[in-house]
């Protein structure tokens, strides 16, 4: 009998301990929670609900729930056994949202649990507002990430109407439809990256990332971790949590490997595995990672010669050389030079803030005769230089680099007489205006020419724009003349 009482006492202590733990759990919850028995009598009431109603726990325990909680339906739920989710209940002027869930044992209802999910409908509205704000921020950052990872150029950005470039653009459209590896070959400055962007943009992967990496610009010791990433602790200084490589970043899109001919032999074997198995392995990793990536490679090197010299794996060359696009040098499509010049005049004129300039036929003739070893990139640089030094509305031969003028003149050391006269006239007019302190009539008198001739030459050389901010007496220009040279 004594042993039975001791066992019963232990069970009572255990039950009390469990009840205390359960009450502690309920009191630590944010939601208001009430528990009733099968008669609707409150058996448990947590601190959050007490705080909400402004009551004490001991005041609530043992009371019929409908007597102490406004508009409750807990006593109804224990009768019907039907749970009620996300219900609005008005208490103390607040429209709160709650759940009422029956508790069953052996198929019989023994009570119910009520939970206050939100103390006021306004909490839901605030949560929805914050959620919407977070969603918009997420969309913004996703858009920014796509913008940085995606391409800037499409086929429409490839300027040229020559047969060679037109056929190449048509071929690029066909190539874009597949997922095959593409090898872009051509001299430096021909626009290989431009075609890589365009192929990606015209493909089904256009909404995916476009990741580019210059194989010649990254030290050999870092190239593997850049391409394939690394695991945490892979080496001293490794970032906590590891780092994803370019191939993982390009998953679902395109990776552009520029200067592929400069890739070290050790890395070529790893790249070959990616092309064959469609998987990578991080530095320090133990498991392969599948990647869905289209590879576009580019080079200005003679890859066949590199294979013969043992600097490029033959099997990798065959893997890269599935579809090849040969980008022609500018000297083989000279008919595209005029439209390229017009394109750069508009683009760079806007970027430099100098407006769109014209180019004289003499200057264009020099550009047409040049061999362009730097191709389209060299032509763009030449136009940018000319726009920085031109005074008037038109680019003249004297605004081009001397090496172009010298080559265009067959190696002569002197400018043409026309160029020399133009340069001398421009300098003299500037000097005369300086001496006359901006007085155009006085400057014309010093030069011994009529005012109409003076205004004509000022307009031709665009001198007014260059001096108007420095001269105090530019208002002496006749209104008609100002319009003619503006």
N, C-alpha and C positions, 0 to 999 in steps of 0.2 A: 504493500500500500504506500509505504514511504517512497519506494522507487518510482511508483506511478506518479505521485505528486511532484517529485523532482523533475520527471520527464515533462510533465504538463507545464511546470514552471519554466523549463527551458524553452518550450514551444512558445509560451506567452512572451518570453523575453525576445525570442527571435521574431515573432510577429510585430512586437513593438519596435524592434530595430528596423525591420523592413518598412513599417509605417513611417518611422522617422526619416528614413532615407528617401522614401517616396515623397513625403511632404517637403523635404529639402529640395528635391528635384523640381517639384511643382513651384516652390517659392522662387527658385532661380530662373524660371521661365519668364520671357518677356510677355507672353500672352496671358490674359486673364483666364483662369481655369476653375471650373466648379464641377464637383462630382456629386451625384444624387443616387439614392437607392431606388428600389422598385416602387416605392411609395412617393417619390419626389422629395424626400428628406435629404438635406445637404449633409454629406459625410466628409467632404474635403473642400477647401476653399483657399486658393493660393494668395500670396501677398500682393501680386500684381493686380488681381481683381479687387482686393481690399483697398489698395491705393486708388484705383479707378472710381470705386463707389464711395470711398471715404468712410469705411467701416472697419471693425476689428474681426479677426477670424473667430474668436470665441463667441462673438455675437451672431455669427452666421451658422455655425455648426449646430445641427439638430433642428433647424428651422425648415418649414415647408418652403420650397424654393419660390413659389408664386407669391408668398407673403413678403419676401425681402428683396426680390429682383424684379424690377419693373419690366412689364411686357414679355416675361420669359415664356418659353414653350417647353422647358425641360420636362415638366410633369406630363405633358402631352406625348413627348417622344417615348417615355418609358411605358406609356399605355399602347401606343401604335407600333412601336419597334421600327419606325421608319426614320432613317437618318435625314438630317436637314443640313445642307452645306451652303456656305456663303450667303447666309440670311441676314437681312438688315433688321436690327432691333434697336428701338429708340430708348435710351436710358439717360436720364438727367439732361435732356435737351440735345444729346448726341446720337447720331445715326451710326451705330457701330455695326461691324460685320462679324458674324460668328458662325461656328459649326456646332451642331448638336448630334451626338453619336450614341446610339444605344449600346449597352454592354450586355453580352449574352454568355451564359454558362450552361452547357448541356442543352442548348436550344431554348433556354428560358431567359427572359430579360431580368437582370438583377440590378440594373441601374442605368445611368447615362453620364456621359462626359460632355461638358460644354466648354468651348474655347473661344475667347475673344481674339479674333485675328487682327482686326484694326479697331481702334477705339473711336474712330470717326471716319466717315466716308472721305473726308478731306485728306486723310493719310493716304488713301488709295490714289487719289488724284495727284498728290505730291509724288508718290512712288512712280506713277505712270509718267509724270512729267520728267522725273530724274531718269527713268528708263529710256524715254524718248530722247532726252539730251545725250545720254551715253550712246544710244544707237546712232544718232547723227554724228557724234564725235568719231565713233568707230568707222562709219561710212566715209567720213572726211579723211581719216588716216589711211583707210584702205585705198581710197581714190588717189591720195598723195603717193602712197607706196606704188600703186600701179603706174602713176604718171612718171615716177622716177625710174621704174623698172621697164617701162614700155618704150616704144620707139618714138622718135620725133619725126621720122621721114616716111613717106610712102612713094609709090612709083611716080606720082604726080610731081614730086620734088626733084626727080631726076631730069635735069634740063638737057635737051638735045633733040634734034629732028633728023639727024643723019641716019642712014640705013643701018649702020653698025649698032648705034644705040637703040634704035627702034626695035630691031630684031632681038636685042638683048633684053629689053623690057618685056617683050612678048614672051620670051623664054622664061623670064622670072615669074610671070603670072602662072605659067604651067607648072613650074617647079614648086611654087607655093602650095599647090594642092596636095602634095605628098609629105611624108615625114622623113624622107631620105636625107642623108648627110649631104651638105653642099660645100664645095670648095671654090672660093672666089680667088682668081689669080689675076694679077695685074701690077703694073708699076706703082710706086708710091704716089699718092695724090690722085689716083684715077677715080676714087669713089667707091671702094670696096665695102666700106662700112655703110655707106648710103644704100647699097644694094641689099646688104644684110638686113637693115631696118625694113626696107621695102618688102622683101620676101616674107619676113615675119608678119608685117602688117596685112599682107594679102592672104595669109594662111588662116587655117581654122584655129591656130594658136594665138591669134592676134589679141585675145583678151587675157592671155597668160603673160607672165613676165618675159622681158628681153634682157638678159644678163650678158654683159660684155667684159672680156678680160684680155689684156695685152700680155701675151706670153713672154715677150721680150722685156717688159718693164718691171717684172717681179723677180727678185733674187731667187736663185734656184732652191735655196733652203726653205723658202716660204711658199713656193708655188704649190706644193702638194696640199698644204693646209688651206690655202686660198681656194683651190679647186674642190677639194673633198671635205674640208672642215676637220675638226678634231674633237675628241672627247675631253671631259674635265680631267686634269692631271696628266694629260698625254705628254707634256714636257714642262720644264720650268717656265713660269710666266703664262701658262695656259689659262684662259679666261674661265672663271667659275661657271659651271654648267656647260662648258664646251662652246663650240661655234659651228654653225652650218656653213658649208662651202658653197661655192658658186653653182655647182651642179644641183644641189638641193634647193637653192634659191630659185633656180630656173625650172623647177618641176612644173610640168604642164605648159611650159613655154619653150623658149629658144635660148641657147647659149652661143655667143659669138666669140670664137677663139681667134683673135687677131695675131698676126705674126707667128703662125703655127710652126713655121720652119725654124724658129728659135727655141723650141721646146727641148729641154734636156732629154737624153736617151732614157734615163731612169723613169722619167715621167711619161714618156711615150708608151711604155708597156702598160702603165696604169690607165692611161687614156684609152688604149686599145681594148682593155677589159670593159671599160664603160660602154664603148661603142658596140661590143659583142654581147655583153650580158645585161646591159641596161641597169647596172647597179654600181654603187660606189661603196667604199669602206673608209670611214673617217680615220684620221691619224689617231692611233691609240685605241681604236675600236676593235670589237671582236665579232661583229655581225655585219653582213652586207645590208645596204639600204637601197631599195628599188627607186629608180628615178625615171620619169617620163619626160625626156628632153630631146629636142631636135638640135643637132649640132651644125652650125655654119662656121667654117674655118676660112681664113684668108691669109694670103702670103704674097710677097713680091719676090720671093726667092725661087730659084730653079730647083724644084723638089726632086726631079729625076737625078740631077747632079748630086744633091745631098744624099740620095739613096746610094749612088755609086761610091760616094766618099765615106759611107758608113755613118753619116750623121743623122739619117732618118731611117727608121725601121721600114722595110719594104711592106710588111703586112699592114702597118699603120697607113702607109701611103695608099694602099689599095682600099682600105676602109674609108679614108677621107675622099678619095677620088671617085666617088659614086656619081655625083652630078657636078660637072665643072662649068663655071662661067668665066670666060676670059674677058676682062674689062679692057677695052682698047685704050691705048694712050691718046692724049689729045691731038698729037701730030697726025694720027691716023683718022681723025674726024674733025679736020679744020673747019668744015662747014658749020660746026656747032659753036665756034668761037663767038660770032656776033650775038647769038641768043644768050650765051653764057655771060658775055659782057653786059648786055642789057639787064639780065637777071641780077648780077652783082652790083651794077650801078643803082638799081632800085633798092635792093636789100641793104647794102652798105650805106647808101645815102640816107636811108631812114635811121639806121643804127648810129651813124656818126652825126646825125642832125644837120647835115649840109644840103639836104634836098637831093632830088635826082638831077644829075648832070648829064650832058651829052658827051659824045666822044667824036673827035674830028676824023675825017676819012683818012688823013695822014697817020694819025695815031692807030687807027684800026688796021691800016695796012701793015704797020710794024708788028702789031700783035699777030696778024695772020701769017707773017713770015717766020716767027720764032718757033723753035723746035719743042719748047715746053718740056724739059726733062722733069720738072716738078708737077706737070699735068694741071688738072683743074685747080688744085690747091695753090699752085704757083700763080695761076691766072688770077685767082681771088686776091692773093696777096698784092699783086701788081696793081689791081684796081683800087684796093684799099689805100695803098701808098699814094696813088695819083689823086684820090679824093682828099687826102690830107694836105697836099701841096698846091692843088689847083686854086687859082684866084677867081676865075670867071666861071661862066656857066658851061664851059666846054673843056674837055681834056684834050690837050695838044701834045705833040710828040715830046716837047720839053718837060712835060709832067711825068713821063715814063722813066723808069730806071735807065741809067746810061748804058748798061750792058745790052738792053733791048734796042736802044737807038743805034748803038754801035754795030750790033749784029744786023739790024734792019738796013743800015747804010752800006753794007758790004765791007765793014771793017774800017770805014773812014774815021778819022780822028776829029773832024770838024762838023758842026751842025750845018744844015742847009742854010742858004742865004735867007730864006723865008723865016726859018726858026730864029736865026740870029737877029733879024730885023724886029720880029715880034717881041723877043726878049728885051732888046734895047729900047723899043718904044714903051713897053710896060714899065721898065725901070725909070726912064726919063719922066714919064707922066707922074709916077709916084714921087719922084724927087721934086718936080715942079710944084705939085700940090703941097708938099711939105714946106717948101720955101715960101709959097703963097699963103700958108696957114689955112689951107682948105678953100681958098677963094678960087673958084674955077675960072673966072674971067681973067684973073691975074695970072694963073698958071698957063692958060692958053696964050696970053701975051708973052710970057717968058719963053714959051716954046715956039712962038712965031707962027701959030696956026689959028684958023678961025674957031669961034666957039662951037659951031656945028661939027667941025672935024674933031675937035677936042672931045665933045660929048660922045661922038660915035666911037672913038677909040677907048674912052673910059668904059662904055657899055661893052665893047668887044672883049676887053680884058677883065671885066668885072671888078674894077678897082674901087668903085663906089662902096660896095659892101665891105671891103677890107678897111676903108678909111673912115666910114661914116661915124663910128663910135669914138674915134680919136679927134676928129676935126670939129672945131667950134663953129665954123662958118659954112657947113654943108648946106645950110638953108639957102645959100646963094645959088644952088642948083635950080634952074627953072623947073617948074612942076612937070612939064612935058618930058624933060630929060630924065627926071627922077623915075617917072613911070616907064620910060623906055629901057632903063638899066636895072630896074628893081627885080 
